[in-house]
Amino acid sequence: MALVPENSPDRAGGHPRPHALAPPIRIPVGLVVLVGPPASGKTSFVRALVEGRRIEAEAVVSSDEIRTELFGASAEPADSDAADAADARIFEERDRRIAARLADGLSAIAESTNVTPRARERLIGLARRFGAPVTVLRFAPDVADLLQQYTERGRTDLTAADVRAYAAVMSRDAGADRLRAEGAAAVHDVPGRRQAVTPGEAAARFTFALLCRPPGR
């Protein structure tokens, strides 16, 4: 059976969804920083981008994936000093991967929470080393939706209180005006459950320039 495109008149009662009619937002070559609490939809969004062939998987630099690569899925640091050392190694590796792509004139998507100014300062400084613009994609569901998504995903590495705390920091320190003041060339909100938008539909709102290596390089 043939698949019906998401914006086809054959869906949603014979009419395309209004959000599918808007032209996609073009993201230039550079560093794309995802900003949002845990369970806000960042991973689902980038997975939809990859599955829709809007980006190559190598463009996504995920701190959680690097943690798993380096320490395993269930590894827990023995104490706070070990946890700090693990985090330092993870983010050094993340920066190395981002720098390698930017040096080649390719885009990179930094997938971590990035809700604090300190976390973003490190990434923005890295982009400036290569003269790359920074685009921020914000994931800011309301707290009720965030907690529902957290519950549905069955995460055991965080508590509901942790998720609420991340959301509070996001609300306080990651507004669009602040992000632009920090050095973001553009800031875009990624829609989600509150807007009745699926990850695939959200991904379709964006088009990315040069997120893969040209043939022969």
N, C-alpha and C positions, 0 to 999 in steps of 0.2 A: 504494500500500500504506500502510495506516495505521501511524503510528509508535506503538510501545509505550512507555509511560512508564517511566522508569528504575526506579521502585519497584514496578512491576507484578509480580504473581505469575507472569506469563507469561515473565519473565526469570529468569536465574540458576537454572535447574533447577526453576522453579515456585514459588520463594520470593523475596520481596523481600529485598534486601540489608539486613543489620541496621542499617547506618549511615543508611539511608533512612527508618527508622522514627522516629528522634528528631525532636521538634518543632524547627523552625528557631530559630536564635538571633536575637533582634530587636536591631537596631542603631539607637540613637536618632538623632535629628537632631543634627548636629554635624560634627566633623572626624574622619574615619577615616584613620588612619595605617598604611600597610602597612610592615612591617619584615621584611626578609629579604635575603640575598645575591643577587647576579645569578644568574639561571638557577634560582631557587628556586620559580618558578611564579606570581609576582605578576601578570605581564601576562596569562598564560593564565587566571588566576582572574577578573580584571576583565573580560576579553573574554567569558568565559562569563556573567558577570553582565549585561553589556550584551546579548548575544545572547539570553539568557533573559528580557529585559525586566524584570529585577529593579532595574536602575538605568538612567538615561539616560547616554549617552556623555559629555555635558557635565559630569557629576558627577566624572569621573575627571580629575585634573590630574597629568599624567605629565611628569616632568622630561626623559625621553628624547624624548618627542614634541615638547616645547617646543624642545629642542636642534635637532631636525630642522627644525622650522618656522623657527627663527632662522638656522641656519647650514648647513642641508642635510644629507643623509644621510651624505655621505662627507667632510665638511669636517674637517680636522685642524688645530688651532692650531699656529702656527709655533714657539712656544716656551712656556715655563712661564708667563710673564707674560700672554701672549695666552690661554692656557688658563684662568688664574685670572679674567681679565676676562670670558671667555665664560661661565664657571660663575656669576659674580656676576650677569650679565645674565639667565641662565636662571632662577636661583632668585628673583631679583626679580620676574620675570614669573610664576613659579609662585605666589609669595606674593600677587601682585596678583589672580590668578584665584581663589585660595582665599578671599581676603578679600571679593571681590565676591559669592561665593556665601553665605558666612557672614553678610554684611551683609543679604542678602535672606532670611535665615532658612532657607536651604537647606543640605543637607549637601555636603561635598566629600571626595573620596577622594584622598589624597596618595600617588601612586605613584612612589616612588623607593626606594633601598635602606634609608635611615634606620637603619642599624645602629649608628651612633655616637650617644652622648648629645648631642653638640653639634648634630647634625642635627635630632634630635627636640626639643631645647630651643627651636629657632627656630620649629618648627611648633606646639608647645604654647603658646608665648608668643603666637603669632598667634591661636590659638583662644581664649585667655583675653581678648584684646581684645574679643571679641564674646560672651563668656560662654557659649561653646559647649563641650560636653563632648568629650573626646577618647577615641575607641575605637581600640585598637591590634589589628591582625590580624597575627599572627606566622607567618612562613614559615620553618621550621627543619628542612629535610630533613637526613638524615645526609650526611656528606661524599661517600660513594660515590655516592649517588643524585644529589647536586648536580653532581658532575663528569660523571656520565652524561648528565644533562639538558643541561649545558653543551656536551658533545660533540655530542649529537643536534641542538642548535640551531645549531651551526656558527658561533658568535660569533667575530668576528675583532677586536673592540675590547678584548677581555680575554684574558689567558692563564689556564691552569689554576692557576698560582701565585697570580694575582690573586683567583680565585674562592676558593681555599683561605684566603687572607688575609681576605677578607670574612667567610667562615664562622667564622674564629677570633675576629674582632671581635664577630660576632653571638653566639657562645657566651659570650664574656666579658662583654659590655656590654649585652645585650638579653634578659636573663631576665625572666620575668613579674613577679617581685617588684620588680625595678629599674624596669620600665616603670610600674608602679603608683606607686612612690615618686616618679617624675618628674612624675606628674600625670595619667596615664591613668585614666579612670573605669572602664574595663573592658579586659581583655586576653583575646583568644581565639586559639588555635592553629588554623591552617587545615590540614586534612589533605591529603596528597598521595600520591606514589608509594609511600612506605613503608607507608602504610595501605591501599594498593590502591584509592585514591579518585581519580577523574578530576577535572579542573577543573570540569566541569559538575556533578558530584555534590557537590564542595566548595561551589560557589556555591549549590546548593540548600539548604545548611545554614544560610544566613543570609537574613534579610529586613530590608530597609532602609526607614527612615521618611523620607518627604519628600525624595527625592533629585531630584525634578523640580519645575519651577515650576508652581504651580497655574494653571488656566485664567484668562485675563483679567489676568495680571500681566505 
